[in-house]
Amino acid sequence: MADATQAKANATLLTFLALGNFTVGMGAFVVIGVITPIAEGLKVSKADAGIILTAYAIAYAVLSPVGAALTGSLSRRTVLTAALLLFCIGSVLSALAWSLPMLAFSRVLVAFGAALFTPLAAGLAVAVSPPEQRGRALAKVFGGLTLAQVAGVPLGAWLAYRFGWHSTFWTVAVLAAATTLVLFHAIPQRVSFQATTLVTILSALRNGRLMLAVTFTATIMTAVYIVFTYFGPLIEASAGSNPETRTFYLVLFGIGAVIGNYAGGILTDRIGPKRTLIIICIAHVVLMPMFSIIPWSPLVFAALVGVWSSFGWAFMAPQQSRLVAIAPSAQALALALNAAMIYVGIAIGSGIAGRLLNWQGLPALGIAAGFGAALAIVHLLVSSRPGKPAPAI
């Protein structure tokens, strides 16, 4: 009876953590769908407007492990709610921004809040779940981010095109404030966790096997974001710039992301993380170059988007499970570093995409992303060579 009660409490906790990730996901990724109105509103090019995504990515990558160290001994409820509050403040500043530098600065604050929240949520998911259910638990918590692709990002894009891009960030700020209050009352004050310090981080950075495995995340995300950074213009190229049409494709992408995320968790528990990641990488090598063959007919483009998004968001659960197995004594830190590598990859991918867009235009993006995915396969195989688990950190 006690075990059943605890299992129910853990399931509820995972649900609320997923809610927090939904808020973070909408605030982080909504920029993808509003690049054009931001560029027009601030009177800059679309390539220049991409700097706000790059600024967010760099800040997240730097602040995720630092934030884990600074808050490593604090109550998990305190850190999670403070992270969302900071995310809310940054979103308010984004809504008030009147220039590209101010908007980029506000995205740094938003990134700091997200960098504290998402890896900590994953760490709690691991802590309260038995090993044989770890993949599903991680997929459930990370599922909040993918659900944001279905509802939050399309809603934000629709608001931006109908009422101006400022309205999108105001909506995110209100949602973040409400979620902060919900989580403060929903998360238990006392939750067992592994404390993280600056010494722990420095030790991890010297751990070659762990760092090689962690940086695979950066490699695969670089490939994905060479295409995804300018997903909005790619939609326009094949389906036009009608706001409802754009919303349809963003919703379709989100549905594929949700399916892929949960499929990745199930496959991880059944065939293991390495095999799951190999399948995902091969799919990217095949699918992403197809974005260079534009314009597609709207129906074919819809099929491509749905399949690609499914594989694009399937990698997180197997990669997180893989890292926890490599560094079982430093799970929270491994997950924080993994989260940082997501945004290292986003920063590199968005930077490459911006240069390619100015140099060769949209058709260059898919081909470059396909080469990036091939590199990810090599990285995965090298970092998955048999060996003992990483030493205690």
Buried (B, 14 or more C-beta within 10 A) or exposed (E): EEEEEEBEEBEEBBBBBBBBBBBBBBBBBBBBBBBBBBBEBBEBEBBBBBBBBBBBBBBBBBBBBBBBBBBBEEBBBEBBBBBBBBBBBBBBBBBBBEEBEBBBBBBBBBBBBBBBBBBBBBBBBBBBBEEEBBBBBBBBBBBBBBBBBBBBBBBBBBBBBEEBBBBBBBBBBBBBBBBBEBBBEBBEEEBEBBEBBEEBBEBBBEBEBBBBBBBBBBBBBBBBBBBBBBBBBBBBBBBEEEBEBBBBBBBBBBBBBBBBBBBBBBBBBEEBBBBBBBBBBBBBBEBBBBBBEBBBEBEEBBEBBBBBBBBBBBBBBBBBBBBBBBBBEBBBBBBBBBBBBBBBBBBBBBBBBBEBBEEEEBBBBBBBBBBBBBBBBEBBBEBBEEEEEBEEB
